[in-house]
């Protein structure tokens, strides 16, 4: 048993291990002082089991393959809001240290549904994760490292020793300082391997779809409009109830930007509330609330600074634009009061749209399922109501209904003063394990079990719940808690008959119909209520995915000087380049990553051809050497030189989970003349100094 760390679950983010940044003594890194190892406590990392299921990469990876890199293990589970908060911090870290750091997600599931590899892959795609993930379904790695909380991070140094750990939310700034202060020692000792590496991510194989993991849906019965949070496309879709596209709001690029429909940017938007031509949006990953003006076709930010709330939540209201929020997940609008399911701090907040102030409405910020008085005098005060990642809101005008996802419960929050928060169905009556009791059972209140419900709607005296991890839509009588399954057999799927869903996350009701955001199916489903409910899939007519502007592979190595070749005399016809990039002994090209060859043709003298210096990019589908690229005769007219840049990926065996990146470049002076060659062989070349 490798129990290096003793980590306890806490309600707030906390660093709980003493192997911290402070251990990097200032004297050790002071100017002119001899460098000592930056971490005084190090434990060798035990080998990984051979039968693990690796996701988001081409195959298994060993510690030995990662020797020379910092490796950051992220123990997470995809339902966990605190784990979601860590992911953007890790992405920033990966961007800063692309050659020195490898992040590996260790997915150790809380819910039964989260143990399934396909469901984890959907979460990887939904959250935009770009690093390998291990399905630790039996929590073997979790136990080996002595982990007791989500999220937990463990840092492994370039020599393969575990040197640091922390539980709870951790920021980019803290991790950046940790790595940047440790880096000089490993550089001095020549222990760093800066070879670029690449993983065969699920996103590379995932087809583009008009909707991408839609999280929530709202409907305006008066105007007949349907509003869809196209969450992973970072935009809001407006359609008729018949699916006819009316508007696309947002550029599709993640960001926090106000402006016109085409200019505005969101980041993983979720719940919405509609009043006339006003649409309010829980812009979850921006930690903000946005207002859409349909008449003016504009988007403005009305609450939130764009920073995540990391301090103790203040109970008293404050100006909304100056308030830090934490993952607002759903909204409910009653008169001029906008109620917010603030998932990140386990509370319900309220914003007064007249005076623009926002504050806590219910919950003591302790993650739990506890009934009682609605509002404490201060956060974390016991004896008051607790919520656990509230993610869905609805109302009958007398109370709020809350889908309290981490406690698998449906809660009731009074709108009148003096009344208590109570649980309609769920775990509040249990003496312990309230956050770890879940299942799929209908019946009287005392028997009902749900599994991570994310959405709730109210219609004609009933609650309709998206029982997300059970892949069902359920109907609940709000007074007695009697629960029945409306549609779904528990199996994930996308069929209308038999009715099947795949982690439905949002639900709205209007005109005798339910509209469901069927998240993992990238679809909107419609349920016609009646004696026998009927399910159908609603296509959004004319909707297409947003444009992407991802940089081409290899552009990060533009500072590498090309090898100057001898003058080549070329024929006036088509020319074939035969390219053999350098490979270390025992390595071969990975067929899963087509090499990219960019050819820049420079004219011999002044040219009126504006396209003369525009790079032409070729994807070579074959992994056989030499790589072949054909240049048309017209491209070489008046050419004085050709610069060839080859970016390629190689590994020891096919199906390896880790590919190393290589680049090679040649600068080839040429002249076009009769009798010249039509095949040019390029070998070796100047390589990226860190690539091999």
N, C-alpha and C positions, 0 to 999 in steps of 0.2 A: 504494500500500500504506500503510495507516494503522497503522504499528507504533509505537504510543505506549508500549507496555509490553513488557518482556521478562520473561516469567513462566515459571519452570521447575517441573516436577512434583516434589513433595517428599512423603516418606512421612507427615509430620505437617502439621497446619494451620500455615500461615505467611503473614505479610504480607510481600510481596516488592517492593512499589513504594514509592518515596520520597514520593509525593504522599499523605501520610498526615495524620492528625489533628494531629500535631505542627506541621505547616505552618500551622495556624490560629493564628498567633502571638497570645500573650496580650495584647500591646500593642494589636493591631488591634481587640480586642473589650473592652478595658478601659473602665471607666466614664469618660465625658466625653472619651474619645479619639476622634479622627476615624476612621471605619470605612474600612478598606482591603479590597480584594477578599480573601476568605478563602483562596483557592487560588492560589499563586504560579505554578503551571504549568497551562495550559489549552490544549486542542487542540479545534478544531472537529470535530464529529462528521460523518462523511461520510453521504450519503443512503443509505437502505436500498434494496436491489434491489426492483424492482417485482413480480417473480415469486415472492416468498416466500409460503409457506403459513402463514397465521396461524391459531392454534388458541385455543380458550377465549375467543373474542371474535367479534363480528359481521363483522369484515373487517379490512383493512389499516389501520394507523395510521402517520402520518408524524411525523417529529420536530417539524414546525411545529405540529401539533395539540397536542403536549405542551409547547410553549413556556410557561414560567411554572411548570412543575412540576420538582421533582427527579425524575430517572428513574434507577432502579437496574437495570442489566442483570445477570441471573444466568445465567452460562454453566454448563450442567449436562447430565447424561445420566442417564436414570432408573434405571439399574442401580446407580449410585454411592452408597455409604453416606455418604460425606462430603457429597454433594449433598443427600441426605435430611436430614442433620443441619442444614443451612442453612435448609431450608424453614420449620421452626417459628420460627426467628429472624426470617425475612422476614415471616412472618404477624404476629408481634408488632409489627414496624415498620409494616406496613400499617395495623394497628389504631390505632397512635398518630398516624400522619400520613395520614388518609384523604383530606384535601383537598390536601395539599402534595406527596405522593409517589406515583409510579406505578412498580411493579415490572414488568419484562418479562423473561420467561424466554427464553433463547436455547438451545434444545435442540440441541446438537451431539453426535451419537450416537457412542458407542464401538462397539457391536455392530451388526451388519447389521440385526437385527430392530428395533432402536431408531430406525432411519431412517424407519419407516412412520408416517404421520400418525395412523392409527387407533390404533396401539399407544401413541403418545405421549399421545393423548387419554385412553386408559384409565389411563395413569399419572397424568395430571392429575386425573382423578376419584379415583383410589386415594389420592393424597396430599392431596386437598382443596385444590388450588391454585386461587386466586381471581383471578389476574392473567393477562394475555395471554401466550401462548407462541408463539415463532416456531420452525418446523421448519427448522433450519439443517442440512439433511441433507447438503449438500455442503461444510459447514464454511466457507462464504464469509465470514460475519460473524466467525467464530472467527479466520480468518486476517487479516481487515481490522484487528481489534483486537490482533493479535499474541498471542493467548491460547495457552497451552501446558499448561493444567492444569484439571482439574475438581475442585471448583467454582472459578470465578473471578467476582468481582463488579467491575463498572465503574459509577461514579457520574457522571451527566451533570447539570450544574447547570441552573437555570431559564433561562439564556441559550443553552443548547444546546451547551455545551462539556464534553468529558470532563475530569474534574478529579481523579479518585482511582480506584485499583484495588487489589485484593488477591486473592491466590489462597489456596486452602485454606479451612478452616472459619472463619467469622467470626461473632461473637456479636451479639445484639441490642444489648447495652450499648455495644459499640464503634461500631456503625452509628448508634445513637441519639445518642451524643455527637458524632459527626462531623456529622450533619445539624443538631442543635440548636445547635451552636456556629457553624455557617455561616448559619443562618436569619436572624439579625438584619440582616446586610448586604443580603440580597435583599429583606427587608421594607422597610428604609430606602430602597432604590432603587426601590420599587414594581415589582419584577420578579416577584413571586409571583402566581400565579393560583390562588385557592382555590376555584374552581368545583368542586363535587362531580362526579365522573364515575362511570360505571358501564360494565361490560363484560358482554356476552352470553355468560356462562360455560357450559361444557358441562354443569355440574351442573343448570342450569335446565331443560335439555332431557332429562336422563337419568331414565328411569323408576325408581321405587323397586322394590327386589327383596327377597325374604325374607333372602337372604344377600347380603353386599356385599364383594366381593373377598376371599373366604376364603383365608387364607395357608397354614395348616397344618391337618393332621388327625392325630388319634391314636386308637388303638383298644385297648380292654381286652378281650382274648379271653375271659377268665374270666367277666366279667359280661355280655359281649355289648354293651358300650356304645361308642358312637362319640362322639368329642369334636372339635368344629370350632371353629377360631379364626375367628370372623366378624369379620375384622380391621377393615374400614372401618365396621362397626357397633359396634366397641369392646366386644365381648362374646364369651362362650364359649357354644356350643350343645352340649347333651347329647342324644343320640338313640340309639335302638336301631339295630342293624345293618340293620334293615328300614326305617329312616327315621322311625320313630315318635318324635315329640318328647317328651323327658322333662324337660328343664329349660333355662331361659335364665339365664345368669349374667352380671350386669352390667346397668346401666340403659340402656346404649346411648350415654350421653353420655361424651365423652372426659374423662379425668381420672385422678388417682391417689387412690383412696379405698377404704379397707377397709370391711367391714361385711357385711350380708346380701346375698343374691343380687340383690335389687331395688335396694339402695343402692350396691353396689360399682361402681367405675368403672375401666376399663382405657383404654389408648391404643395402638391398632394392635397388639393381641396377636398373637403368631406361634406358635412351637413349644410343645408340651405333652409332659409325661411323666406316666404314670398308675401308681399303686400302690394297689390297693384303693379306698378312699374318698378318697384323696388325689390331687389333680391339681396339678401344678406348671406354671406358665405363664410363658413368656418375654414379658414385657410390654414390647415393643420400644421404643416411643416414650417410655415412662415410664422407660426404663433401669432396670428392676426385674424381680425374680422374685417371683411371687405364688403363694400356696398356697391351693387351694380345698379345703375340707372338705365333701364331699358329704353326710355324715351331719348335720353341724351347719348346713349351708347357709350357709357363711360364707366370706369371702375375707380373707386377711391378706398383708401384704408381708413376705417373709423375707430379701430381699436387695435392696440398692440404696437410694439416698437420694432418687431422683427427679431427681438431677442427672446430666448426662452427664459421663463421665470425660474430662477435657481435659488431664490431666497424663500424664507417663510412667507406664505401668502398672507397679505394684510386683509383683515376682515372689512374694514371701512372702505366705502367707494372712493375712487380717485378718478381724475380725468382719463378717459379711456385711451387716448392717443399716447399718454405717458406711461401706461401700464404694461409691464411685461406679462405675457400670457404663457400658457404651457399646453400645447397641443389641443386647442379647441376642436371637438370632434362632431358636435351636432348643435343645432339651434332650434329654438321654438319661440315664435313671436306672438305675444298676447298684448293687444293695444300698443302702447309705446314701450313695453318692456321686452327686451330680447334676452331670453334665458340661454345659457351656454353650458353644454356638457364639457367641462374642463378636464379632459381625461388625464392630462399630465400631472395634475395635482389632486386628483380624486375628489373633485368638488363640483357643485353647480354654481355658476356665477350668474349675475343679472346686470344688464346694461340698460340704463334709462336713455332712450333715444332722444328725449327732449333736452336733457342737460348734458348728455355725452359723458356720463360717469359710469364706472363699472366697478363691481366688487363682489364678494362672496355672498351667495344667497343661502347655500346649504352645504354642510359637511365640514368636518374638522381637519381634513387633509390627511388623516390616517387611512391607509389602504386596508379596508375591511368592509364587512357587511354587518352594520350595526344600526338598529333602529333607535329612535329617540328624538330629542329636541333638534330642531332644524339648524340653528345657527349658534355656534359657540362664541364666547367673547374673544377668543384667541385661537389660533391654529394649534392642533394637536391636543386640545383640551378633552380629556376623557369625559364620558357621560353624555356625549352628543352624537348625532348621526355620523356614520362613516360610509363612504362609497369606495368602490374599487374599479377604477377606470371607466367611469360612465361614458357611454358611447352612442346612445340613442335617446331622443326626446320626443314626447307627444303630450297632448293635453286634451281634457274634456272641458276646459274652462274653469274647473274647480281645483284641479291639482295637475301637477306634472307627473308623467310616467317616464321612468328612466330604465333603459336597458343597461344594467350594471355588469359589464362583460366579464371582468376577472372573477367576480363572485357568482357568475352564472345565475343572476337574479333579476327580477323585475321589481322596481321600487316605486313608491308613491310619495310625492313631495307636495305638501299643502301649499296652496296659494294664499290661504287665510292665516293670519297670525295666531299663535297659540296652539296649533295642531302639530303633531309629530310626524316625522318621516316613518313610513312603515314598509314592510316587504310584502308584496302581493304573492309572489312565488319565489322561493329561493332559500338561502342558507342562514338567514339571520338568527333563527332559533337554535342553531347548533352551538354547543359550548366550545368547540374548537374546529379546526380544519375548514373554516367557512370559505376560504379561497381555493380549497382543494377538493371540494365536494361537487361533483357534476355528473351528468349522464344524460339519458334520453328516456324520460318516463312521463307519461300523461296521467291525468286523473285528478283527484282532490288535491287541494293545496299542499297537504302534508306529504303527499307522495311525489310531487312534481320535481323532476330534475331537468335542467337545461344544460347546454354546453356552449359557453362564450357567446351569448346573444349580442348582436351589435345594433339591431334596429327594432323600433317599435312604432306602431301607428294606431290611431284610435278612430273607430267608425261605428256608429249606430250601437253604442253601448258595449262594444267589445274591443279588446286589445289584440292586435295582430303583430306577431313577433318574428323577426328573422332570427331563428335559432341557428346561428351561423355554422358552428362546428358540427351540428347534427344534420346539416343540409336540409332543413325543414322550415316550413312556415307554420306557426302554431297560433291558435286562437285561445285567448284567456279571458275569463269572466273577471273583471277587475275587483268586484266586491268579494266574491268567494274564492277566487283563484282557480276554479275548475279549468283544466287545460286539456285541449285536444289538438291533434295534428291535423292541420287543414290539407296540406299537400307535402309530398316528399316521403320517400321510404328509407331515408338515412344513407343511401348510397349516393356518392357524388356522380353527377352526370349532367348532360345538357338537353335531355329529351323532354318534349312536351307530354308525350305519352309513352311510357309511364312518366309522371311528373318527377323531374329530378333537378337539383340545384347543385352548385359547387361554391360553398361558403358565401351565401347571400349576406350582404352587409348593410343594405338600406331598404326601407319599405315606406311607402306613402299610400294614402287611401283617398279616393274620390269617386263619386258617381257609381257606387256599387262595384268598384274595381280596386284591386291592389296593384301597385306598381313596385317591382322588386329590382334592386340593383344586384344582379347575380354576378358577384365580383370576379370570381375566378373563371367564369365563362365569358367575361367581357361582353355582357349582354344585359338588356332590360327585358324582364319577363312581366306579363300581365296576367292577373288572376281575375276571372269573371266570377263574382260571388253568386251564390245561389244554393239550391238544394244539393247540387253536385258541382263544386267549383271546377272551372275549366282553366287550364294553363296554356298560354301561347307566348311565343317569343316575338318581341316587337323590334323589327329592323328600323334603324334610323336612316331614312332614305337620303342619299346624297352625302353622307358623312364619310370623310376620309381621314387617315392618320395625319398628324401635323408633320411639316417638313422637319428634317433633322439637319444639324450642321456639325456632325462629329468630325474631328480632324482625321486626316488620313494617317495610317500607320507610318512610322518612320520619320515624321516631321520633327520630332524632338531631337533628331541627330543632324540637323542642318549645319552644325558647326564643324563637322568632320571634313577634313581636307581630302579631296579626291586624288588618287594616284594618277600621275601624268604618264600616259602611254606614248609610244613613238608614233610618228605620223603614219596614218593608214590611207592608202589610195582606194577609194570605193568606186564600185560600178554605179552607173547612173540609174539602174533599176532598183527593185526592192532589195533591202538588206536584212539579213538575219543575224541577230546577236546571239551567240552561244555563251552563256554565263555560268561559270563554276565558282560559286562563293566559297570561301575557306570554311572548313568544318573541323572541329577537334577530332582526334582519333576516337573511333567507336561511336560517333554521332551520325545521325542522318536527319534529313529534312522531315518535318512533321506534315503529313498530307492534310491534316485537319486545318492548317493555317496556310493558305496559298501565299507563296512569296509575292512581294510587291516590287515591281521594277518601275522606276521613274526615269524617263529619258528627257533631258533638256538639250535642245538643239540650238546652238548659237550661230548666227550668221557670220560669214567671213568678213563682211564689211557692212556699211549702212544698208538697211533693208526696209522696204515698204511693207513687208509682211508682218503685221502686228502680232501674228500668232507664232512668230519664229522662236521666241524664248519661252513660250508657255509649256510647262511640263506635261508630258503625256504619260499616263499611269497605266500599267498593264498588270493584271492579276494572272499569274501562271498557275493553272489548276494542277498540273503534274508536279510531283515531288521528285521526278527523275532528273538526274544531272546529265548533261548541262541543261540549264533553263534556256528556253528559246523564246525570243521576241522578234517579230517581223516589223520592220519600219518601211512604210510605203515610200516610193520614190519621190512623191510630191512633198513629203515632209523634209527631205534632205536637200532640197534646192538651195543653193548658195550656202550650204552648211560649212562653217569653219571649224567647229568642234562639237563633240557630243559628250555630254556628261551623263553617266549611267549610275544610278543609285539603286542598290538592291537591299531590301529588308526581308529577312527570312527567319524562320523559327525551327529549332532543331532539338532533338531529344535522343535518349539512348534507345528507347523502344517505342513502337507505335502504341498509342493508348496511354502514354505516360501523363500524369496529372500536371506536370510542370514542363513548360517549354522555355528554352532560353532564346533570346533574340540576338541576331547578328545583323550587322550592316556592312556593306562593302561598296566602294565607289571608285569609278574610273573616269579620268578626263582624257578624251581621245581626240587629238587633232586630226582632221580629215580633209581630204580634197576629193572632189568628184571628177573622175576622168575615165575615158574608155579603157577597157582592159583591167579595171580595178576589181577587187574581190567583192563578192556578194555575201560572204560569211565572215563574221568577225568573232574571234574567240577571246573572251576575257576571263582571266583566272586571277586568283589571289586578290589583288587590289588593296587599297588602304581601308582598314576596318576601323570601326568605332573602337577606341582604345579600351573601353570597358566591356566590349561585347564578347570577347573570347578569353 
